[in-house]
Amino acid sequence: VLAEQDSAAAQQYVRQGCPTALRADLWALILNISNQPEDILYYEQLKSNVIQHDLLVDSLIYKDVKLTASNDDYYFVFEDYLYQVLLCFSRDTSVLEHFTYSSATPPKSYIRGKLGMEEYAVFYPPNGVIPFHGFSMYVAPLCFLYHEPSKLYQIFREMYVRFFFRLHSISSHPSGIVSLCLLFETLLQTHLPQLFYHLREIGAQPLRISFKWMVRAFSGYLATDQLLLLWDRILGYNSLEILAVLAAAVFAFRAVNLMEVTSLAAAEAVLADLSTLKVMPLLQIFLFATVT
């Protein structure tokens, strides 16, 4: 597949998961990232923009990395990579193009002294995306695959404009966060009606617990090897719907314990640690198990 450089074949291949040694090249092929000299030059220009101009958003990025990745057993070593990627990302105006197929609109600011004058309105931050708590966790797992900052940057940017932006904007798209929430609740009601209503009765809405997993695409919750297996399927099927299926599968796996809890805090405690879970067996049991 790699020798042929066939993107569609690579996408089919990773649906079954892919060898660790080949994952970086296969993902790059699926995302059509080749890291040409002009791409490296573009990244260097973004880096010089970071050095020349400070933005208020930079403080949000620093704070987010410190609060999330820096405290994570898997990702704290990549702190420097995260800054290199996220600071450049905030200045990349090519990211604005994804708003043509997104229901969101980029925030605007005005040149100093020209407040309210539309002709002096500019997008701020330049990429139109304000980072939120946990944003750096979209990048962190990719650091295991790509050690060259320019390639890491391009992979992340493509992953964001294809997939991740849908997890924090309201839309009717099947991979949008609203559709994922609906799919999660529908699966839970269909397959585990008793559990669903038990949690509802005690005031522990299942979605309150699973929402944070889906918004971060499970990054920071699963062990890294398991997370990469999950992201293989996102790329392979070109869809985020598997996030909702996995969230429901986690509830199914812990159903016996959850049926015994009597409060939201207790339910959260049962589901607090997902780092020992194996993604593929969970999904297979949930999707294909026969009810006896």
Secondary structure as UniProt FT lines:
FT   TURN            2..5
FT   HELIX           7..14
FT   TURN            15..16
FT   HELIX           20..30
FT   TURN            31..32
FT   HELIX           37..52
FT   HELIX           56..67
FT   HELIX           69..71
FT   TURN            73..75
FT   HELIX           76..78
FT   HELIX           79..90
FT   HELIX           93..101
FT   STRAND          108..110
FT   TURN            112..113
FT   TURN            115..116
FT   HELIX           118..120
FT   STRAND          121..123
FT   TURN            126..127
FT   TURN            133..134
FT   HELIX           135..138
FT   HELIX           140..144
FT   HELIX           149..162
FT   HELIX           164..168
FT   TURN            174..175
FT   HELIX           177..191
FT   HELIX           193..201
FT   TURN            202..203
FT   HELIX           206..215
FT   TURN            216..221
FT   HELIX           224..237
FT   HELIX           241..253
FT   HELIX           255..258
FT   TURN            259..260
FT   HELIX           264..270
FT   TURN            275..276
FT   HELIX           279..288
//
